[in-house]
Amino acid sequence: MSITPVATDPAQAVKLALSRIGDIATLPEVTARIISVVDDPKSTARDLHNIIKNDPALATKILKVVNSAFYGLPGQVSEIDRAIVLLGLSAVKNIAISTSISRLFTSERVSDRFSARDIWKHCVAVAVATRQFCSMIGKRAFAEEAFLAGLIHDLGLLIERQAFPDQLKEVIRIASETNRPFCELEMELIGADHQMLGAALAAKWKFPRGLQTVLGYHHRIDNLTEENRLPAVLVYIADMLVCHERIGFFLTAGQQTLDDVVLESVGLSESDFNTVREELPNLVEEAEAIFRP
């Protein structure tokens, strides 16, 4: 099968992709408003409640999450305002984004081997692994942001699925049959990789800068400065773990290898890594049940 490359210039490929993705290009209004409110230091829990109360589906999802074992909060919570207070504004924002993103993972086939649901399962696994690693290094305050970063890190694959389906199928075919790096094949056949595409859409959606960085650099962590390195490195480690364990779509980081230097750079040990690997199947099952589209 002969596939014509989309573009030779990454900026051109990204621009073309964003022009082709239709509904994906627009973040639901309620989610955009929630991001805006939470990012405003003057906002309160009441401001957030006033938005969520008008979206029954989102309110139901938040209550489902807050009452799950995933958060381990005492007792049952039946009121949104109480849920917001218990979880905090940032966690509620992340749940809203997670809910919005999950709708993009339909049951359509990405290729003969994978469906969009396989990408979803991979992303959920990376999210829970990133969250666990975050807790292990004492960054619990960052754990919810880390979960979201892991959940959306491969958003660019969904853009490729819609904008360049034939090229993506060919990338997957070659990556499955050879040892060539996935991002290298994307650059050849599309002109940009899923990191560039995901970061561009996150910027369009006005996601926080830290999330944009994770999307754009989770396979090229050596290009990051020290100050914005931690989230991307945690996702890099989690992504590699999940791909090596072949949970869901596993081709993007299958060629990457992990060394002690990378683990130590974020305060993790090989023992920490193995602990999360053993816990992962149960954690993924639990999180999938909560965040299932």
N, C-alpha and C positions, 0 to 999 in steps of 0.2 A: 504494500500500500504506500503510495507516494503522497506525502502531505506537504503542502506549500507553507513555509513559515509565514506567520502573520505579519511580523515586522522585524526590522533589524535594530531599531532604536527602541529602548525600553520605554521612554516617555510616550512614544507613538503607540506602542502596544497597550500601555495603561490607559491612555486616552480612548483608544478604540474599544477596549474592554468595558470601561465605564459607560460608554455610549450604547452598549449592547445589552446591558443587564436588566433593563426594565424595572420591574417592581423591587428587585433587590436593592436598587440604587437609592430608594427612599426609606429611611428609618421611620417606623410608625410614629405618628405625632406625639402620642402619649409618652413614648420612650424618650424622644427628643426633649420633651418638656421636663421629664424626670432628671435627665442628665444635666439640663440647664439649672434646675433648682438645686440639685445636690452640689454642683460646682460653684454655686453662689454662697459665699461664707455667711451671708445675712439670712439664708433660708432656715426654716424650722421644720420640725416633724409635721406640724399642722399644714404647712405649705404642700408637703409631699402627700399627706392624707387627702387634701382637697383635689389633687389630681387623680390619685388611685381610686378613690371612692366612685368616680364616674366611669371606671373600666372594670366591670364585674369579673371578666375573665382573668385579668391581671390580679385583682384582689384575691380571687380564689386560689390562684397559683401561689401568691405570697403566703397565704394562710397554710397551704399544703406544705410549703417549704419550711415555714417556721415551726410547724408541728411534727416535722420529720425527725428521725433519729440523727439525720445528717447534722443538725444543729444542736441536738442534745439539750434543749431548753426544758426547764421543769414545767409540768402541767400543760394543759391544752389552751391555746390562744384562739379566741373566736372573733376578736375585733382588730381591724386593720391598724387603728392608731396604736394599740398595744403592741402589735407585731413590729411596727416601725420603731417604737421605743426600744424594744428588746433587741432587734437586729441592728439598728442603727441606719442612718440615711444611706451610707455607702453600700451596705449589704443589700438594701432594698433596691438601690439603683442597679446593682449587679444582677439581681434576680430579674428585674425588668428587662435589662439588655439580654440576659440569657433566654428569657421567654420569647423576645422578639427574634433573636437569632435562630432559635430552634425551629421556627416555622419554615426556614429556608432549606432544612434537611428533609426533603421529601423522599419518597420511596423509589424515585427514578433511578435507572441504572447510570452509573458514571462510565462504566466499561463492561465488558463481558465478565469481568472478575469482581467488580465492586459496584455497590449502590451508594447513594448519598447517605443512607443510614449507616453504612460502614464508616464513612467519614465522621458522622455524628458520634458513633461509639468510640472512635479513636479520640475525638476531641474531648468527650466526657472523661475518658481515661486519663488523658494528659491533664485535664483540669483537676481531677481529684489527686493525682500524683503531685502536681505542683503545689496544691494546697497542703498536702502532707509534708512535703519537703520544707515548705515555709514554716510550718509549725515546729518542725524538728530543729530549725536553726533559731527559734525564739522570735520569729517575726509574725506572731499571731495577728497583730493589728493589720498586717498586709495580706492575711490569708484569703479573704474574700476577693480582693483585687487579683490575687494570684490565681484563684480558681477561674475567674472570668477571663484572665489573660490566656490560660490554657484552653478554655472552651472556644475562644474565637481565633486561636493562633493560625488555623488553616482556612480562614474565611476566603482566602484567595483561591482555593480549590473550587469553591462554589461559583466564584466569578468565572473561572476557566470553564467549568461545566456548562454554564449558560452562554458565555461569549465565544468560546473556542472549543466546542465539544469534540470535533474530529482530532484536533491537535492534542487535546488532553488524553483521548483514548490511545493515541500513538505514543505519547510520553509514558503512559502506564504500561503499554505493551512492551516497549523497549526496556523500561526499568525492571519489568518482571522477568525478562529473558536475559538480561545482562547485569553487570555490576556497576553500570554507569550511574552517577549521582542524579537524583530526581531533578534538582534545581538546574543542573547543567543541561538536561534534556529540555526542560521548559524554556530556557534561554534560547536554545537552538530552534525549537519548533514554534514558540510563541513570541519570543523577543523580550519577554519579562517572565519572572518566576512568581509563584504564588505569594511570596513575601511582599514583593513590590505591589502586586495587585491588592492584597489585603490591606496593606498600610495606606494605600491611596483611598480605598473605600472608607477606612476608619477615619481618615482625615476629613473626608467629605461629610461623614456623620458627626464630626466634631467630638470624637472620642478623646479621652484624656491622652496627653502626649505619651505617658508611660505605656499605654495599651498600643498606641501606634508603633512605638519602638519594638515591642514584642512581636507584633505582626511582621514588621519589616526586617527583623534581625535574628529570628530564632534559629536560623541555620548558619548565621555568620557572626557569631558572638565576638570574634576577635576584632571586629570593626567598631565595637562599642567603647565609649569612654567609661571610666570607673563609676561615675556618678549615676549612670542609667543602665548599668550592666546587670544588676541582680535579677530583676524579673525575667529578662530574656534568657539568662543562663539557667534559671530554675526551669523554665519551659523547655529549653534545649535539652536538659537532663531528662525531664519527664517525657518529652517527645521521643527521645532515643530509647528509653525504657519501654515505652508502649509499643514502638515499632519492633523492637527486638522480641517482645512478647507476642507480637502479631495479634494485637487486639484491634479489631476493626481494620481500617485502611492503614497499611503498615509500610508503604514504599518510600515515604518522603525522607525518613531518617535512617533507613535500613543500612546505609553505607557508612554512617557516622560511628566513630568509636569513642568510648569514654575513658578518660584517664584520671588518676587521682588528683592531678593538678586542677582540673576543672571542678571536681567535687570540693576540694579543699578551698578553692577560691570563693565559694559561697558558704563555707562552714559545714559541709556534709562529709560523711565518711562512707567507705564502701559498705559498712554494716548498715548505715541508714538507708542506703540505696537498696540493699537486699531486703530490708524490712518492708519497705514500701512495695517492692516487687511481690513479696509474699501476700501482702494485704490487698493488692490491687484488684483481683477478681471480685471480691466481696464489696469493696468500695465502689467499683464501677457499677455493679448490679444495683446497689442502693441509690447511687446518684442518677442512674438512667431512669429508675422508677419515679424519681422526683421531677426531673427536668425533661421527661419524655415529651416530645411535641404533641 
